Amino acid sequence: MNILLAAGFVLMNVGIYLFMSMLYKRFRLPVLLPALTATFTVVVLLLGFNISYDTYMIGGEWINRLLGPAVVSLAYPLYKQRHVLWQNLPAILGGTVIGLLVGMFSGMLMAVGLGFSKLYVLSILPKSITTAVAIQISSNLGGDSSLTSVFVMIAGFTGAIGGPYIIKLFRIRSESGIGIGLGTASHALGTAKALEYGEQSVSMSSVAMTVCAIVGSIVGPIVSWIMYH
Amino acid sequence: MKIIRIIAQVAVLYIFFLAGDYLQKLMHLPVPGSIVGLLLLFILLLFKIVPVKLIEDGSLFILAYLPMFFIPATAGIMNHLDIFSGRGLMMIGILVASSVLTMVVTAHATEWITVRRTGSRSRSKITVVREKGSEA
């Protein structure tokens, strides 16, 4: 019985996602991003039919288990772009480390300042890291992984929608600055936006995104230790 | 059959994840096991110990459908719907402000490092992007 239920939820998940990505391919609007619309649909269905999150996760857990290999598969684009990484190592490492620290501390300090609980503060910490990795960092530190994945999405949208204005307003002039900035602040959604600024900025952005995930999982625990000790 | 190759290659990626997880627990690393697996695979690819063909199709498949794997985790937000109302909305402001700051600091740090390096050893030139519409 549980297996049938689980398989049903898995099929529902896959079906909704495929439909939403078809819709996105057709209209190409940022608000139609499948990660957003599919999650929204799933949540509405669960609430509407009064199904608890725990029941849904009997099946959801099967999909969740693929997040591990999904993170591992990021080694492939990093390997493909290894020349970009070696040639720009100081800029990429320097930019992402400085950016990540500023991002983590500014988010956490603002959340503490406005009186949010420790759960929220720890959940905001990995917001500029790609979801699959951010979820794991967050739950390792005692945050809530679903809050984190929503926060990651908001950070992504900030870069994807606000990126062009930020670039103009703050006079970011080089393709490497744009790429590494978008990749570090807004991960995959930022990298998709970097496409509009040329090949160098996309490759820089995707490399920065992966480097951010690696560096973020190392500095994340240190930052949370500084904040709470 | 491509589909069988993809499934087999995803299984290989899963083995790397398990190996990373094992190493993480064994050495008490603060880094998630999946990241250890990523680094392990990256290093083995660099030294050509693992041929890229062994994981290429599986990786491309997973990366193409990546957002689908987040849905169950993200749907957990249904237990925290209060962040979309009242004080919770301040969180969105914090996220936007902090993300803008992150992007600006990262970009300027990157440009500063690039210019310093270019100045001292005249290596890779900094490419300037023309503002959109300025060429019209």
Interface residues (C-beta under 8 A of the other chain):
Chain A: N13 V14 I16 Y17 S21 L33 P34 A35 A38 T39 V42 V43 L46 L47 Y53 Y56 M57 G59 G60 E61 I63 N64 L66 L67 G68 P69 A70 V71 V72 S73 L74 A75 Y76 P77 L78 Y79 R82 Q87 N88 P90 A91 I92 G94 G95 T96 I98 G99 L100 V102 G103 S106 G107 M110 A111 L114 F116 Y120 I124 K127 S128 T131 A132 V133 I135 Q136 I137 N140 D144 S145 S146 L147 S149 V150 F151 M153 I154 A155 T158 G159 G162 G163 P164 I166 I167 K168 F170 I172 R173 S174 E175 S176 G177 I178 I180 G181 L182 T184 A185 S186 A188 G190 Y197 G198 Q200 S201 A208 T210 A213 I214 S217 I218 P221
Chain B: V10 L13 Y14 F16 F17 L18 G20 D21 P30 V31 P32 G33 S34 I35 G37 L38 L39 L41 F42 L45 L46 V52 I55 E56 G58 S59 L60 I62 L63 Y65 L66 P67 M68 F69 F70 I71 P72 A73 T74 A75 G76 I77 M78 N79 H80 I83 R87 M90 M91 I92 I94 L95 V96 A97 S98 S99 V100 L101 T102 M103 V104 V105 T106 A107 H108 A109 T110 E111 I113 T114 R117 S124 I126 T127 V128 V129 E131 K132
